[in-house]
Amino acid sequence: MVESHPSIQRLFCEFVQMKTITLNNIPDDIDEKEVSMIVAAKLFDQGKLSSGQAAAIAGISKREFIETVGEYGVSVFQQSAEDLLNDVENAARRK
């Protein structure tokens, strides 16, 4: 496990090192956690973050991110409709 090996933990932290984003001048009626989730969902959707990295940005567990990212119009399956249709057609041919 990463926690039990300091050298592995250091390498892991260097590998997944991410930039810090500071949100300034956000209107009071906009929730900072909501902004974090929107940013995380968008970057995940673009393939720039893993679900775990996106969850960390959003400040939630990976499971919670996977369960809620659909509310932002993002699929965790990252598969185009065309690819999905091809998979269904291929499966139907094998029957």
N, C-alpha and C positions, 0 to 999 in steps of 0.2 A: 504494500500500500504506500502511497506517496508520503503520508505523514511519518512513516517509520524509517525512511531513508532520506536524510538531509540532502545528500548530493542529487538524488533523483528529484526531490521536491524543488531544489533550486533550478534544475534543468527544466522541470515542468513549468515553473513560474516564468522562466525566461521565454519558453515556447509560447505560452498563452498570454504573455504580457499585453495589456491593452492600454490605450490612452484614456486619460481622464477627461470627461466632458463636464464643464461647469455651466449650469443653466442660470443665466442672469436675466433680469427684466421680464420675467414671466408674469402675466397678469394674475392677480390674486384668485380669480375664479378658475384658473387652470391648475389642476393637480400635478405636482412634479412627478409622482409615480406614474401617472397616466402618460406624461410626456416621455418618460423613460421607457415605458412599454411600447409606445408608438415607434420610438427610435429603434428599439431592440427588434421589434417585429419587422420593420422595414429592412434593416440590415440583414436579418435572418432570411427574409424573402429574396433578397438580392444575392444570397449565397456568401456573404462576407463574414457571417458569424455562424458558429454551430449553435444548436439549441441550448447547450450549456452556457456558452458565452452570452447569448442573448438573455437567458434567464438571469445571469449575474448582473447584466446591465439593468434589467428590469427590477432587480432586487427581490426575485422570487425563486422558488425551486424550479428545477428543470421540468419536473412533472407538472407543476402549475403553469409554466410557460406553454408546454405542449397542449395542455387542456384549454388554455384561454387564447392562444394566438389566432385561432379561427375567428374570434370576435373582431379581429382587425383585418379580416379578409385574406389571411395568409394560411396556406395549407402546410402542415408539417411533412407532407409526403413529397413535396418538391418534384412533382411529376407533371408534365404537360398533359393536356387532354388528349392530344394525339398519341403520346406514348401509352397512356392508359388504354385508349381504344385499341392500339396494336396489341397490348398485353391480353386484353379480353378476346380479341380475334384469334390470337395464337393459342390461348387456352381452349377456346371452342373447337379449334381444329384438332386438338390432341385427344378429344373425347372419343 
